[in-house]
Amino acid sequence: MFEKSPKSYTDLLGKTNRIVEGTLIKGDIISQADFRLDGELVGNFSSKGKIVIGPAGSVIGDIICKNADIEGKFDGKIEVKEILNVKSKASIHGEVICGKLSVEPGADFSASCFMKPIIKNTKPNDGEQGGQ
């Protein structure tokens, strides 16, 4: 009568996972939802949402995500499909691939950077007739 069905990952979007300061994770993280990291990650991170690396946070590894805000340290390869925001206290070393890039003055940005245009999910018409 009062059974709750498990939420799909689309219901989780907009909710944020959080790793607090003082926590060290060795391994890979795969998340459907947004993520805030104030601890340390030694490994790879993948998300269909946004990652925020706080001022005390650090990542050594690769990141693939939709959006990212970095205020802490990152060393590796990061691929952001939309917007990468690099805050003034951030330190980034490695390789960056993103749709759009914002770097505040004072940031340590020592990375190769390749910008790809943001591709919207549009389906080609392929000559199909619609609505007849």
C-alpha positions in Angstrom: 0.0 0.0 0.0 2.8 2.4 0.9 5.5 0.8 -1.2 7.9 3.3 -2.9 9.1 2.5 -6.3 12.8 3.1 -6.9 13.6 6.4 -8.5 15.0 6.4 -12.0 18.3 8.3 -12.6 16.3 11.1 -14.3 14.6 11.7 -10.9 18.1 12.0 -9.4 19.2 14.7 -11.7 19.3 18.0 -9.8 20.3 16.2 -6.6 23.9 16.2 -5.6 26.2 13.5 -4.3 28.8 14.9 -1.9 32.3 13.7 -0.8 33.4 15.8 2.2 36.8 17.2 3.1 39.2 14.6 4.7 37.8 11.7 2.6 40.2 9.9 0.2 38.7 7.7 -2.6 41.0 5.4 -4.6 39.0 4.0 -7.6 36.5 5.1 -10.2 33.2 7.0 -9.6 30.3 6.6 -12.0 27.3 8.8 -11.3 24.1 9.8 -13.1 23.5 12.8 -10.8 25.5 15.9 -10.0 28.5 15.6 -7.7 30.4 17.8 -5.3 33.9 16.7 -4.3 35.6 18.4 -1.3 37.8 15.4 -0.6 40.4 13.6 -2.7 39.8 11.3 -5.7 42.6 9.2 -7.1 40.9 7.6 -10.1 38.5 8.4 -12.8 35.1 10.1 -12.6 32.2 9.9 -15.1 28.8 11.6 -14.8 26.0 12.7 -17.1 25.6 15.7 -14.7 27.9 18.4 -13.2 31.0 18.0 -11.0 32.1 20.6 -8.6 35.6 20.3 -7.2 35.6 22.5 -4.0 38.6 24.5 -2.7 39.8 21.6 -0.6 39.0 19.0 -3.3 41.5 17.3 -5.6 41.3 14.8 -8.5 44.2 12.8 -10.0 42.7 11.0 -12.9 40.3 11.5 -15.8 36.9 13.2 -15.7 34.1 13.0 -18.3 31.0 15.1 -17.5 28.4 17.5 -18.8 29.5 20.6 -16.8 32.3 21.3 -14.3 33.2 24.0 -11.7 36.8 23.6 -10.4 38.0 25.5 -7.4 40.5 22.9 -6.1 43.2 20.8 -7.8 43.0 18.7 -10.9 45.7 16.6 -12.6 44.7 14.5 -15.6 42.4 14.7 -18.6 39.0 16.3 -18.4 36.3 16.2 -21.0 33.4 18.6 -20.4 30.6 18.4 -22.9 29.3 21.9 -22.2 30.9 24.5 -19.8 34.1 24.3 -17.7 34.4 27.0 -15.1 37.8 27.4 -13.6 37.8 29.5 -10.4 40.6 31.8 -9.3 42.0 29.4 -6.7 42.0 26.4 -9.0 45.0 24.5 -10.2 44.6 22.5 -13.4 47.4 20.4 -15.0 47.0 18.0 -18.0 44.6 18.0 -20.9 41.2 19.8 -21.2 38.5 19.2 -23.8 35.4 21.3 -23.4 32.6 23.1 -25.2 33.1 26.4 -23.5 35.8 27.6 -21.1 35.7 30.2 -18.4 38.9 30.9 -16.5 39.0 33.5 -13.6 42.1 35.6 -13.2 44.6 34.0 -10.7 43.8 30.4 -11.7 46.8 28.0 -12.3 45.8 26.7 -15.8 48.7 24.7 -17.1 47.0 22.4 -19.6 46.6 21.8 -23.3 43.1 22.9 -24.2 40.9 21.8 -27.1 37.4 23.3 -27.5 34.7 21.4 -29.3 31.4 23.1 -30.3 28.5 22.0 -28.2 26.4 19.6 -30.3 22.7 19.5 -29.6 20.9 16.2 -29.9 19.2 16.8 -33.2 18.1 14.0 -35.5 18.5 14.5 -39.2 15.4 14.4 -41.3 16.7 11.7 -43.7 14.0 12.6 -46.1 11.2 11.2 -43.9 7.7 12.7 -44.4 6.1 13.7 -41.2 2.6 14.6 -40.1 0.7 13.4 -43.2 
